[in-house]
Every structure is written in C-alpha cells, then in structure tokens.
Amino acid sequence: MGCFEIISTETYFFLKIAAACFGFLGTLAIMLVYLKFAQIRTFSNKLIFNLALSQNIISITYFIPNIIIRNETVCLVSGLVFNSLLLSTIFWTFSIVLTLNILIGKPFNTSLKFYKYWVVTAWIIIPALNLLPLITDSYSSANDGDYYTCTYKSNDFVSELWRMALFYVPAWLFIILSSVIYCKVYKKLSELRLEGESKEFINRLFFYPLFLLGILVPLSILRVYQIFENNCVSELMFKIVNIMFGVQGFLYFIVFFRTPSVISCIRPRKDLNAMLSQRNFLSDFDSSMASDFEQK
C-alpha cells in the first residue's frame, strides 16, 4: 500500500524552493558584504566566504524544476554538485575552528600556507572523490524515488558504502573534531581573559558547526532507521531534513550580520573608526588573523 502524502511532491518542491530562496539570498548577502568592505576581509571571514559560496551553490541546485531534474544527465550533475559541496560546507566549518586553534598568537603570514590547503581540499579533493561512485554506477537515476533529489542509490549495498565513506564518516569526523578543537580554543582564550568584541567574535564562530550538527544528527538517525524500516515516516522526515538544508544559508546570514565588525561596517563611518581605535586582540580588525588589506 502506498504512503499517504502529508507533503505532496508538488508541495515539497515549492517548500524546497522557498527554503532555498532564504538560503541563497542569505549567503549571497554574506559574499557581497565581504567583497564590498575591505575592513572585514579577515582570515576567518575569508573562510566564512568560502562556506557561504559552497552553501550558495547548493541552494541553486534546489531551483532545478522537477521536469528538468528527470533528465538523467542533469540529475547526475546536480547530484555530484550537491554531495560534493555538502561535505565541503562541513569542511569549511571545521577549517574555521582548526585555523583559530593553529593561529592564536602567531603571525598572519602563518595563515597563508594553511589557506591553500583548505582551498585544495574543499574545491578539488572532495569533488574529485565524489566522482568515484560513477565507477560503480552508484548514483540514483532521475526516476529513483519521488524526492527529485539525485544522490546515491537506495537499497544498494555498494552505494550505501560510498554514502558512508564519502559523507557520513568524514562529516562526523569533521564535526567531532570541530567540537573538541573549539573546546581547546575556548580554553586558550579564557586564559587570555578576552572580553567584549573579541570574546563575542569567537563565540559566534562556533554557531557555524552547531547549525550543521543540528541537521546532521537527525539525518544520521534517519539513515540508521531506514536500514531497518523504510516507510512513510522516514520519507516525510527526509523531506523535512532536505528543506532544513536549503534554509541553512539563512542561519549563516543571521550569525554573520550580528558579528560586531560587520555591524560596524554597515553603520556610519564614525562607529567604524571608534572600533578600529580599540584594536582588540583577536577581534576581526586586529589579530593573528589580520585582514588581507593590511598586507597590501
């Protein structure tokens, strides 16, 4: 007997579009503000820019109409992009926390050699690894299921191995390491007795992996549940989680635009000059993660 659709395929598509609009516009705003204001082009914000870019491209895949996604080539390309950048997004949140831990108290030039590794990993290595399932024909066809979301094949052992190896294992590894490293960072900063803007800046950075954790936990539980019971409940919950992924970029937008340095940039000039004069250690303006424009 078929499932009673609480969320029909058509309704689900439009809900995805609405969520993706919020995510797309939110991440686009982050990128535009980053490019417009040289004052906030700090090393940490450069990582957030890459995070926003990968999430922005994911949002674009949500706009592909059902009639087009049925095309097998379109489905395959969108699936590769979605899966690759989903892990890249998680990696960028990990790199933010890891970089903070590495660079506290060290010269800015130290950060340059790390950044190129993050770029190569997120934009080259991860997408290249996601091409491997093509060898075993493990990506779903355009008509596999009614989600109109192209990903690994369901109920296929080899495809499930790829899913675990290329997404769940590295995703959870990045999230767990991010949590452990953040605790170390927070301990270091507590010893420095940072207050005000600097402390708030560090606290806000932790929201990025926290948002991902809020989606990764239910998604992982659902995957385990689906192994034993694939029914209407799991189908409905997967649709909800997929919508949550779409709106994720808007959550980044909220955190980014509540960061003191960003607020100062979009306020009158006198507020910005006042903050620059404070020169707080590890603030967005003056830290071991100093901005690129200071190097020019």
HULIN-V56345 format. One line per field, one symbol per residue. ss: DSSP state (~ for helix, > for strand, _ for the rest). A space follows every 10 residues. Layout:
BEGIN
ss->???
END
This chain:
BEGIN
ss->________~~ ~~~~~~~~~~ ~~~~~~~~~~ ~~~~~~_~~~ __~~~~~~~~ ~~~~~~~~~~ ~____~~~~_ _~~~~~~~~~ ~~~~~~~~~~ ~~~~~~~~~~ ~~~_____~~ ~~~~~~~~~~ ~~~~~~~~~_ _~~~____>_ __________ _>____~~~~ ~~~~~~~~~~ ~~~~~~~~~~ ~~~~~~~~~~ ~~___~~~~~ ~~~~~~~~~~ ~~~~~~~~~~ ~~~~~~~~__ _~~~~~~~~~ ~~~~~~~~~~ ~~~~~~___~ ~~~~~___~~ ~~~~~~~~__ __________ _~~~~_
END
